[in-house]
Amino acid sequence: MDERRAPAASEAFPLPPLPTPEEIKERLSLIFPNEFPDRKLLVGLTSARVIFVSLYGGCVEGAERFMRPSHVYLFTGEQAQNTSPEERQAWMTLSNRPGFRPDGKRWYADNSRETIRDDIMRNEFLRIGIMKKRDLPGHATTSSRPIYYLSKSFADLFSAKLTGKRLETAVKAWRDTNLDPATLQRMALLAKGVRAKASDIFIEMPDGSRLRLSSGPSNEVVKALIEDFAPRRLKAPAVLWISSSDKKSFPQFVGDLKAVGLTFDLNAELPDLILADMTDPVKFYMCEVVVSDGPISEMRKEALLSLVRASSVPEANVAFLTAFDDRSAPPFRSCFSKIALNSMMWFRTEPDLLVLMNTSGIIRMKTGLKP
């Protein structure tokens, strides 16, 4: 019988190579590019340091080494310079002893523990599969026992051997496996909006015709309203008016407006887009596109209603919609408090999402929106 001791998991899995926090931060920006929604925390230095400490101690899936938030906020710049396997292993052993403090100036004060533990490790890293935690029966959330570790598939993305096309392929595979379809869709649509800067855009109109507009962020949202919002939400969609950033009116829409009872002074401040659902009765959607400011506020809503009152269209058949590019972008955050009650919000990067600023059920009853 072989009396030799079987190696522990931590011995069978040697410590992984260790990039610097700055190198980790740079790679995080590749994994979570500009079009990734709400990326600010994920690509910050604190996130990079959480990953650095995880790799430093070898707390990676399969190694049976685990960390806790205090490993990060007690870590020091001096300890980060001690990168030999022996120094790293010694830190991992000592750091699990009560009262241990590594030499040097700490990276973070005690009041940073909530940011590291809650905002980053629990709410971000666990949610999207960067980190995992072992299941300990009866483990209290306030317990100091180490339970967190890096997903191996994510840790592998920081290998110095991954460069160029191989890195792109590995990152894409990780995203496809770990990110939900809605997030991947938002990334794709945001990337599409970023790329569509060099030439004019063409809009496929509900009647089968095509309309040409100059490229630009507001016209990208107009295009999405016509091609994505209208067919999803309206039974018989039609475009009655477009006022784009480079062209304030299109003569071909004037006759359509009159045909359905809307008689506007074309010199008035008309909305960016008027959509109609050509049902009985016809329902109208006054749409404002926001790329910096100018949502449908209470004042703007009242101004548009005054135009409606000059026509033969009942107010009950008119709805108001403010369209944004993405809900993580600054225009939405800065304009949200201005949005009029009993109006709607829609986002180009999440075409299935419709936000109702609803106080009494009036929007859903009177617009007949498809679910």
C-alpha positions, 0 to 999 in steps of 0.5 A: 500500500502506498503510504504517501500523502495525496497532495491537497488541492492547493498544492495540486494547483500552483499559484497563478501568474500575477499581473500588476493591478494596472495591467489587470485594470487595462485588461478589464477595459477590454473585457468590459468595453465602453458599450458595456452597461454600467461598467464604471465600477467594473473597470475601476482600480478597486475592482482590479485590486480585488482581482489582484488579491485573488490571484495573489493568494491563488483564490481561483476555482479548483484550488480550494483557496478562498478569500474574504473582503478584508483580504483586499482592504487590509492589503498594502502596497508593500505586500504587493511587491512581494511576488515570489511564490513563497512570499505569496503563500506565506501571506495567504497562510498568515492572512487567515489568522485573527489580527494579522496585518501585512506590513506597509500602508494599507490600500483602503480604510475600514470604511471602504469595506462596504464598497469592496464587499457589497458594491463590487464582490457581491453585487457585480462579481458574483452576479456576472460570474467573475467570482463564486463562493463556496456553500457553507451551511449556516454561514452568516453574512457577517462571518469572517470565514473566507468563502470567495474565489475567482471563476477559473474561466475569468482568471484565465483571461488575465494570462499574459499568453492571451494577446490579439485574436486569441484574447478577443476570442477568449473574451467573447467566449466568456461573455457569451457564457456568463452575460445574459442575452439582454446585456449582450443585446445592449452591448451590440446596439451600443456598439452599433450606435458608436460605429454609425458616425461616418455616413448617412443612415437609412430608415426602413419606414412602416410603409416600405419606403426608405428615409435618409437621415444624416448620421448622429446620435439623435437620428440613431434613436429616431431610426430605432423608434421607427424600426424597433419600437413601432413594430413591437408596440403598435398594431398598425404603425405609421410615421406622421412627422420627423424633425431631425437634427439636420432637417426640421421638417419633411414636406411629405408628412404634412398631408399625412398629418392633415389626413388624420386630423392633426393641423399644426403650425409647422413653425411651432415647436413640434416633437422630434417624431410623431408615430401613429397606430392606425387603429380605430380610433387612431392613437398618436405618440408624441416622441422626444429624443434626448441625447443631452436634454429636452425630455417630455417634461410637464411643461413640454407635455402641456405645450404639445397638448396645446397643439393637439387642442387646436386639432380635431384629435381627442387628448385621450388618444395622445400619448407622450414618449421620451426616448434615450439611447441607453439608461446607463448614459448621463442624459437619462440620469440627468433628465429622469426627474424632469419626465412628465407623469403619465408619459413613457420612456424607451431606450434604443439599446433595450427595445423590449423595455418600456417604462411607464410614468403611470399614476392611474393606469391611464397610459395603458388604457388609452394607448392600447399598447401591445404587451 
